[in-house]
Amino acid sequence: MSQRNPTISKGVDWSLVWIWFTLCVIGITCIFAASWHEGDNIVQGFISLKTDYSRQLLFLIIAGIVGTFILLTDSKFFTATANLGYAFGIFLLLLVFPFHTRVKGTESIIRFGSAFQLQPIDLCKLFVNLALAKYLSRVDTNFTRPRSQLIAAVIVLVPAALGKLQDETGLALVYFSFFLVMFREGLPPAVLIIGFSFSVLVVATLLIEKNTLALILTGIAVLAIYFLRKPIKRSRRVLLTIFGIWAFCVGTQLLVVPWAFRHVFKPYQVKRIYNAIGKEYRPDNQAEEAALEREEQSSGKRTANNSNYNVIQSKIAIGSGGLIGKGLLKGTQTRYDFVPEQKTDFIFCTIGEGFGFFGSLLFLGVYVALLMRIVTIAERQRSVFSRCYAYGVASVLFFHITINICMTIGLAPVIGIPLPFVSYGGTSLLTFSIMLFILVRLDADRQMVLR
């Protein structure tokens, strides 16, 4: 009979815990810098629970307590309850539809009284990660077969689809990061290549006039036929494959992309995508223009009659920081609320303005250290379950960090996802903290084979 670890610290990767704590402290500091005003009593502000930074400190304490309980939990508990947790997550997502509260354009939040609210689409990342790791670690799962790949994709895409139905497109897109886990476990590289190529085709459709792009695609197909003329003589399948790819690409840019932008995305979301690639969005008709006006006004997304206002102000804030920054509590853009959502989605601009290029680089270095440590931990696991779970944590964090920072500097559309451990929000902080502490617990038992 195996002996239980006698202490909570045995086998724990404390470097990961300290990186987590460092990021959380940075987050509280940034929220404080964006919230504090001249004359405010700092001590009273932290203990009153009426300020955003005091509530974030409370969430950090709760996360630490929950993390301690996780470290005291048997690792087998997470494999045993993975599927049950996934079912509970789907139940919470379904519960949103009859009991949701509309907040800033999203209908993905359940509010309990006036002080507490829950966003299931954010929390469900944890359950999906556990369920996917559980499925991939099963003895009877052969991930080289299309059937197993399809089941894994369904596990990921069902909550993503429910999130999209709740107008939470940004967090729904995060779930696609789990395909990196599948790639590590044997998903054919062709799937990722096709996905990346499709993304390039969509961007090209927005940047290039449709008839010109169709001619370019046709020219590429003709060149492919010319260079592959010898294989084509041996097998007509090569020619049919080229023709099929050409038809798919042309059909996508002429029909699929325009349909999706008209019927899948909201007008303000389309406008943000156009802004990110430097083009002006013009609604096709008065109905779309009126819908855009209503959505932006009702959700608070329209500011100073400029849908790109957030990004412009964020760039000004980051650029004004220069090399070494203006210093803590001295940034004018963030201190005087020029940057909307500066404590949540755009909190990186507080770091950029206050600590400059070098401070931002050091901050990003902490994230790089976190991701590298998680990947190192993932590769030393004996259990497939633990390895898949670790890569799931790394993939989700990488997606959040990359997209959030690219949003603030105008390299990605504003899709409203938080910066892990730093942005204000109880659900976000607790979800990421629980994900990380489960990883620490699994790593402490890395010699075990979990299924």
Residue pairs with C-beta under 8 A, 6 or more apart in sequence:
4 74
5 11
5 444
5 445
8 68
8 71
8 72
10 444
11 443
11 444
11 445
11 446
12 71
12 440
12 443
12 444
13 373
13 377
13 440
13 443
13 444
15 373
16 370
16 373
16 374
16 377
16 436
16 439
16 440
16 443
17 67
17 440
19 366
19 369
19 370
19 373
20 370
20 421
20 433
20 436
22 366
23 366
23 367
23 370
23 420
23 421
23 422
24 60
24 63
24 421
24 422
24 429
24 433
26 351
26 363
26 366
26 421
26 422
27 56
27 347
27 419
27 421
27 422
27 423
27 424
27 429
28 53
28 56
28 57
28 60
29 328
30 343
30 347
30 350
30 351
30 354
30 422
31 52
31 53
31 56
31 343
31 347
31 424
32 45
32 53
33 328
33 329
33 331
33 334
33 335
33 350
33 354
34 334
34 335
34 342
34 343
34 347
34 350
35 51
35 52
35 53
35 343
36 42
36 45
36 53
36 329
37 335
45 51
45 53
45 54
46 53
46 54
46 57
47 54
48 54
49 55
49 58
52 343
52 424
55 424
55 426
56 424
56 426
56 429
59 426
59 429
59 430
60 429
62 426
62 430
63 429
63 430
63 433
63 434
64 433
66 430
66 433
66 434
66 437
67 433
67 434
67 436
67 437
67 440
70 434
70 437
70 438
70 440
70 441
71 437
71 440
71 441
71 444
73 441
75 386
75 441
75 442
75 444
75 445
75 448
75 450
76 448
76 450
78 130
78 389
78 438
78 441
78 442
78 450
79 134
79 137
79 385
79 450
79 451
81 130
82 127
82 130
82 131
82 133
82 134
83 131
83 134
85 126
85 127
85 130
85 131
86 127
86 128
86 130
86 131
86 155
88 127
89 120
89 123
89 124
89 126
89 127
89 128
89 159
90 124
90 158
90 159
90 162
92 110
92 118
92 120
92 123
92 124
93 120
93 121
93 124
93 159
93 162
93 163
93 166
94 162
95 110
95 120
96 107
96 108
96 109
96 110
96 120
96 121
96 162
96 166
97 165
97 166
99 110
100 107
100 108
100 109
100 110
100 166
101 107
101 109
101 110
101 111
101 117
102 109
103 109
103 117
104 299
104 300
104 301
105 167
105 268
105 295
105 298
105 299
105 300
105 301
106 166
106 167
106 168
106 299
106 416
107 166
107 167
107 168
108 119
108 120
108 121
108 163
108 166
108 167
108 168
108 171
109 117
109 118
109 119
110 117
110 118
110 119
110 120
111 117
111 118
112 118
116 426
117 427
118 427
119 168
119 171
119 427
119 428
121 159
121 162
121 163
121 166
121 168
121 171
121 172
122 171
122 427
122 428
122 431
123 427
123 430
123 431
124 159
124 163
125 174
125 175
125 396
125 431
125 435
126 431
126 434
126 435
126 438
128 155
128 156
128 159
128 175
128 178
128 392
129 178
129 389
129 392
129 393
129 396
129 435
130 389
130 438
131 155
132 152
132 155
132 156
132 178
132 181
132 182
132 388
132 392
133 181
133 384
133 385
133 386
133 388
133 389
133 392
134 385
134 451
135 141
135 151
135 152
135 155
136 143
136 152
136 181
136 182
136 185
136 384
136 385
136 388
137 383
137 384
137 385
137 388
137 450
137 451
138 451
139 451
141 148
142 148
143 149
143 152
143 182
143 185
143 186
143 187
144 186
149 182
149 187
149 191
152 182
153 179
153 182
156 175
156 176
156 178
156 179
157 175
159 175
160 172
160 173
160 175
160 176
161 172
163 169
163 171
163 172
163 175
164 172
167 266
168 416
169 265
169 266
169 269
169 415
170 403
170 415
170 416
170 417
171 416
171 417
173 399
173 403
173 415
173 417
174 396
174 399
174 400
174 417
176 399
177 395
177 396
177 398
177 399
178 392
178 395
178 396
179 187
179 191
179 192
179 195
180 391
180 395
180 398
181 388
181 391
181 392
181 395
183 189
183 191
183 192
184 387
184 388
184 391
185 384
185 388
198 252
201 249
201 252
201 253
202 252
202 257
203 277
204 213
204 253
205 213
205 252
205 253
205 257
206 257
206 273
206 274
206 277
206 279
207 277
207 279
208 216
210 253
210 254
213 253
214 250
214 253
214 254
217 246
217 249
217 250
217 253
218 246
218 250
220 246
221 242
221 243
221 245
221 246
224 242
225 232
225 239
225 242
228 238
228 242
231 238
232 238
232 239
261 270
262 284
262 288
265 273
266 295
267 283
267 288
267 289
267 291
267 292
267 295
268 292
268 295
268 296
268 299
268 301
268 307
269 413
269 415
270 281
271 281
271 292
271 307
272 307
272 308
272 413
272 414
272 415
273 281
273 413
274 280
274 281
275 281
275 307
275 308
275 311
275 413
276 410
276 411
276 412
276 413
276 414
283 289
283 291
283 292
293 302
295 301
296 302
296 307
301 307
303 309
303 310
303 340
306 312
309 340
310 339
310 340
310 341
310 345
310 346
310 414
311 407
311 408
311 410
311 414
313 333
313 338
313 339
313 340
313 349
314 339
314 346
314 348
314 349
314 408
314 409
314 410
315 408
315 409
315 410
316 333
316 338
317 331
317 333
317 334
317 338
317 339
317 349
317 350
317 352
317 353
318 348
318 349
318 352
318 353
318 360
318 408
318 409
319 352
320 326
320 331
320 332
320 333
320 353
321 331
321 352
321 353
321 354
321 355
321 356
321 357
321 359
321 360
322 356
322 357
323 356
323 357
323 358
324 355
324 356
324 357
324 358
324 359
325 331
325 352
325 353
325 354
325 355
325 356
325 358
325 359
326 332
326 353
326 354
326 356
327 354
328 354
328 355
329 335
329 354
330 354
331 350
331 353
331 354
332 338
332 353
333 339
333 349
333 353
334 342
334 349
334 350
334 353
334 354
339 346
339 349
340 346
342 349
342 350
343 423
343 424
344 418
344 423
344 424
344 425
345 404
345 407
345 408
345 414
345 416
345 417
345 418
345 419
345 423
346 407
346 408
347 419
347 422
347 423
347 424
348 360
348 404
348 405
348 408
348 419
348 422
349 408
351 359
351 360
351 363
352 359
352 360
352 408
355 362
355 363
364 405
367 397
367 401
370 397
371 394
371 397
371 398
371 401
374 390
374 393
374 394
374 397
374 439
375 390
375 391
375 394
377 390
377 439
377 443
377 446
378 386
378 387
378 390
378 391
378 394
379 387
380 443
380 446
381 387
381 390
381 442
381 443
381 446
382 446
382 447
382 448
382 449
383 442
383 446
383 448
383 449
383 450
383 451
384 451
385 442
385 450
385 451
386 442
386 443
386 446
386 450
389 438
389 439
389 442
390 439
390 442
390 443
393 435
393 436
393 439
396 435
397 420
397 432
400 417
400 418
400 419
400 420
401 419
401 420
403 412
403 415
403 417
404 417
404 418
404 419
404 423
405 419
406 412
407 413
407 414
407 415
407 417
418 424
418 425
418 428
420 428
420 432
421 429
421 432
421 433
442 450
